[in-house]
Every structure is written in C-alpha cells, then in structure tokens.
Amino acid sequence: MPAYAAAPGDHDAVLDEFLAAHSDWEKWRTWSDNTTHAIHESQTLRIEHVHEVHPRETAWTVAAYETPVSDRLWHLTATGSTPAPVLQTLLDLLADGDSWDIPIGNPARAETVASATKPLTDAGWKSTLHGSLIRWTSPSEDAGVQFNASAAQNPNSPSPTWTVWAGATIDHPTRALSASPCTPDPVIAELATELTHSPVIRRQPAPAAPTSPRFQADRHH
C-alpha cells in the first residue's frame, strides 16, 4: 500500500515525537487547548497543528519567515486525514534541511517545476496540461500533484501554487497538501518522493504458534 493511501494515524503523537527529538523547537498551546504551536529557536520557522478537525479540513500549517517579524516567505498546509508517514517526512525535512535557508526561486520557471516534480517523472507518472494547470497523476489515478502557473505568478491568489492530493479526484480528494508560491523545490520534491517511493506495509497479526501436546501437558505442572 502506498504511503498516501495509509490511515492518518496519530497526528498528536507525530508532533510529540518530533518535538521530543528536537530541542531547538519550543511548544505551546492556545488558551482553548485546541491548537499546538511549535516554533524553531530562530523564530523563522513555525508549525501550527489544530486538533480534532474534520479529516478534509486544514489541520497543519507550516510557515517560513525571513526574520521573526517579516512577512511569510512561504507556507504549506495539510488536511486532518494526511497519513502520518507523509507528516513525518515533512517534519523531518524541516528539522534536517534548514528549509528556511533553501534557495527560493521563481516558482513559475520551467526549471523550478521540473526540479520539484522530478521524482514523479522518474516514476513514470503521467503529466497533463489543463490551461494554466499541470497535473501529474499516479498510474492508479488515485493520487497526484498539481502546479498552478497562474497562482504562482500572483502572490495574492486564493488558489495554491502546489497541490499534493490523494483520493477519488483532485476536486474531491480524501487528503491534500497545499503550498504557496516560493515554497522551496526540495520541499515539493520530497513530498513527491513520498508519494512514489514509500510503501506502507499493512502488518497482519502473527499466527499463533502451534502448541505441542507435550507443551500443553508441561503447562499444567
């Protein structure tokens, strides 16, 4: 089973494990106790996790800033049904890659799009053009990545520049991640890699070992 088709798992546990492993992040919760914020010690990278949301509503927001008081450089959101392995990949990338220092280019450049989607083309995912939209779809047609060239050129566009989705169609996804213009290529490429190369094994309960008559007799002594 591919990672994008896995069950959401325990999102709270994913964040708790991340924070326990990275002392350079600080955690605090809102007065209503419904939202957890995690802020890097530089205060230029922040994570917001909303608890107990509808599976198709935004549960996670990651935002990067040039300085603690500047406007956002880029941001990414994920729905409540996002599988735990995908979230772990995203958080590990933030911790390991100093993502706020990744060079940010023009998202509308062909080279930028090609770099971000290379894992998809390498895996043989089919790409199609729909006006200003470019879509890469899995062979099973139950997952994909969309690049919106029009949104990429308009920072004030309400539409995301990148959409990573899984489900029936992109218009009715089961789960989705959305990214703004200037989201670094490696972030999108890493998520694309998670779609194409990270199977999740459904573990079946181990069969009970047969009990020999002698062992059964010994247990009574």
C-alpha positions as CSV (number, residue, x, y, z in Angstrom):
1,M,0.0,0.0,0.0
2,P,1.5,3.4,-0.9
3,A,2.1,5.9,1.8
4,Y,-0.5,8.3,0.5
5,A,-3.2,5.7,1.0
6,A,-2.4,4.9,4.6
7,A,-4.6,5.8,7.5
8,P,-4.0,9.2,9.1
9,G,-2.6,7.6,12.3
10,D,-2.0,9.6,15.5
11,H,-1.1,13.2,14.4
12,D,-0.6,14.3,18.0
13,A,2.0,11.5,18.5
14,V,3.8,12.5,15.3
15,L,4.2,16.1,16.6
16,D,5.1,15.0,20.2
17,E,7.8,12.6,18.8
18,F,9.2,15.4,16.6
19,L,9.4,17.9,19.5
20,A,11.0,15.3,21.8
21,A,13.7,14.6,19.3
22,H,14.5,18.3,18.5
23,S,15.2,20.5,21.5
24,D,15.6,23.6,19.2
25,W,11.8,23.7,18.9
26,E,9.5,25.1,21.6
27,K,5.9,24.0,22.0
28,W,2.9,25.9,23.3
29,R,-0.9,25.6,23.1
30,T,-3.7,28.1,22.8
31,W,-6.0,29.0,25.7
32,S,-8.7,26.8,24.2
33,D,-6.2,23.9,24.1
34,N,-7.3,23.1,20.6
35,T,-4.2,24.2,18.8
36,T,-0.5,23.5,19.3
37,H,2.2,25.8,18.0
38,A,5.8,24.7,17.5
39,I,8.4,27.4,16.9
40,H,12.0,27.0,16.0
41,E,14.5,28.8,18.2
42,S,15.3,31.2,15.3
43,Q,11.6,32.1,15.2
44,T,11.7,31.9,11.4
45,L,10.0,28.6,11.0
46,R,6.7,27.7,12.7
47,I,4.3,24.8,12.8
48,E,0.6,25.0,13.8
49,H,-1.4,21.9,14.5
50,V,-5.1,22.1,15.0
51,H,-6.5,19.1,16.9
52,E,-9.8,17.3,16.2
53,V,-10.6,18.9,12.9
54,H,-12.7,17.3,10.1
55,P,-10.5,15.0,8.0
56,R,-10.7,17.2,5.0
57,E,-10.1,20.5,6.8
58,T,-6.7,22.1,7.4
59,A,-5.0,20.5,10.5
60,W,-1.4,21.6,9.8
61,T,0.2,24.8,8.7
62,V,4.0,25.2,8.2
63,A,5.3,28.8,7.6
64,A,8.7,30.1,6.9
65,Y,9.9,33.7,7.5
66,E,13.0,35.6,6.6
67,T,13.1,37.3,10.0
68,P,10.9,36.8,13.2
69,V,8.9,40.0,12.3
70,S,8.8,39.7,8.5
71,D,6.0,38.5,6.2
72,R,5.9,34.9,5.3
73,L,8.3,33.6,2.7
74,W,6.2,30.5,2.0
75,H,3.7,28.3,3.7
76,L,2.2,24.8,3.4
77,T,-1.0,23.3,4.7
78,A,-2.2,19.7,5.3
79,T,-5.6,18.2,6.0
80,G,-6.5,16.2,9.0
81,S,-6.5,12.9,7.0
82,T,-2.9,13.3,5.9
83,P,-1.1,10.0,6.6
84,A,1.4,10.0,9.4
85,P,4.3,8.9,7.2
86,V,3.8,12.0,5.0
87,L,3.7,14.3,8.0
88,Q,6.9,12.6,9.4
89,T,8.6,13.3,6.1
90,L,7.6,16.9,6.2
91,L,8.7,17.5,9.8
92,D,12.0,15.6,9.2
93,L,12.7,17.8,6.3
94,L,12.1,20.9,8.3
95,A,14.5,19.7,11.0
96,D,17.2,18.2,8.8
97,G,17.4,20.6,5.9
98,D,17.1,24.1,7.4
99,S,14.3,24.6,4.9
100,W,14.1,28.3,5.6
101,D,17.6,28.6,4.2
102,I,16.9,26.7,1.0
103,P,17.3,29.0,-2.1
104,I,13.9,30.1,-3.2
105,G,13.5,30.7,-6.9
106,N,10.8,31.9,-9.3
107,P,8.1,29.2,-8.9
108,A,6.9,29.8,-12.5
109,R,10.2,28.9,-14.1
110,A,10.2,25.7,-16.0
111,E,13.4,24.6,-14.3
112,T,11.8,25.1,-10.9
113,V,8.8,23.0,-11.8
114,A,11.0,20.3,-13.4
115,S,13.2,20.1,-10.2
116,A,10.2,19.8,-7.9
117,T,8.4,17.1,-9.9
118,K,11.5,15.0,-11.0
119,P,10.5,12.2,-8.6
120,L,7.1,12.0,-10.4
121,T,8.5,11.9,-13.9
122,D,11.2,9.4,-12.9
123,A,8.4,7.1,-11.6
124,G,6.6,7.4,-14.9
125,W,3.6,9.4,-13.6
126,K,1.6,10.9,-16.5
127,S,1.5,14.7,-16.8
128,T,-1.4,16.6,-18.5
129,L,-2.0,20.3,-19.2
130,H,-5.3,22.0,-18.3
131,G,-4.9,25.6,-19.1
132,S,-2.6,27.1,-16.5
133,L,-2.6,23.8,-14.6
134,I,-0.1,21.0,-14.9
135,R,-1.1,17.7,-13.3
136,W,0.9,14.6,-12.6
137,T,-1.2,11.5,-11.8
138,S,-0.3,8.2,-10.4
139,P,-0.7,5.1,-12.6
140,S,-3.7,4.0,-10.4
141,E,-5.1,7.5,-10.8
142,D,-5.8,7.8,-7.0
143,A,-3.1,10.4,-6.3
144,G,-1.4,13.3,-7.9
145,V,0.4,16.7,-7.8
146,Q,-0.9,19.8,-9.5
147,F,1.1,23.0,-10.3
148,N,-1.0,26.2,-10.9
149,A,1.1,28.5,-13.0
150,S,-1.4,31.4,-12.7
151,A,-1.3,31.2,-8.9
152,A,2.5,31.0,-8.9
153,Q,2.6,34.4,-10.7
154,N,0.1,36.0,-8.3
155,P,1.1,36.0,-4.6
156,N,-2.4,37.2,-3.7
157,S,-4.1,34.4,-5.5
158,P,-6.5,32.4,-3.2
159,S,-5.6,29.2,-5.1
160,P,-2.5,27.2,-4.0
161,T,0.5,27.0,-6.3
162,W,1.0,23.4,-5.5
163,T,-1.5,20.7,-4.5
164,V,-0.5,17.2,-3.5
165,W,-3.6,15.0,-3.2
166,A,-4.9,11.5,-2.8
167,G,-8.4,10.2,-3.3
168,A,-11.1,9.9,-6.0
169,T,-10.1,13.0,-7.9
170,I,-8.2,16.3,-7.3
171,D,-11.6,18.0,-7.0
172,H,-12.8,15.6,-4.3
173,P,-9.6,14.4,-2.5
174,T,-9.5,12.3,0.6
175,R,-6.5,14.2,1.8
176,A,-4.4,17.1,0.4
177,L,-1.4,19.3,1.0
178,S,-1.3,22.8,-0.5
179,A,1.7,25.0,-0.9
180,S,2.1,28.7,-1.7
181,P,4.3,30.4,-4.3
182,C,8.1,30.3,-3.4
183,T,7.8,27.0,-1.5
184,P,11.3,25.6,-2.0
185,D,11.7,23.0,-4.7
186,P,13.2,20.4,-2.3
187,V,10.1,20.5,-0.1
188,I,7.8,19.7,-3.0
189,A,10.3,17.1,-4.4
190,E,10.5,15.3,-1.0
191,L,6.7,15.1,-0.8
192,A,6.6,13.8,-4.3
193,T,9.2,11.2,-3.4
194,E,7.0,10.1,-0.5
195,L,4.1,9.6,-3.0
196,T,6.1,7.4,-5.3
197,H,8.6,5.5,-3.3
198,S,7.3,5.0,0.3
199,P,5.1,1.9,0.6
200,V,3.5,1.3,3.9
201,I,3.2,-2.4,4.9
202,R,-0.1,-3.5,6.4
203,R,1.1,-5.8,9.2
204,Q,-1.1,-8.8,9.8
205,P,-1.3,-10.4,13.2
206,A,1.3,-13.2,13.6
207,P,-0.4,-16.6,13.6
208,A,-0.3,-18.3,16.9
209,A,2.4,-20.9,17.2
210,P,1.0,-24.5,17.3
211,T,1.2,-26.0,20.8
212,S,2.5,-29.4,21.1
213,P,0.8,-32.0,23.3
214,R,3.9,-32.2,25.5
215,F,4.0,-28.4,26.0
216,Q,0.3,-28.4,26.9
217,A,1.0,-31.1,29.5
218,D,4.0,-29.3,30.9
219,R,1.9,-26.1,31.5
220,H,-0.2,-28.0,34.0
221,H,2.8,-28.7,36.2
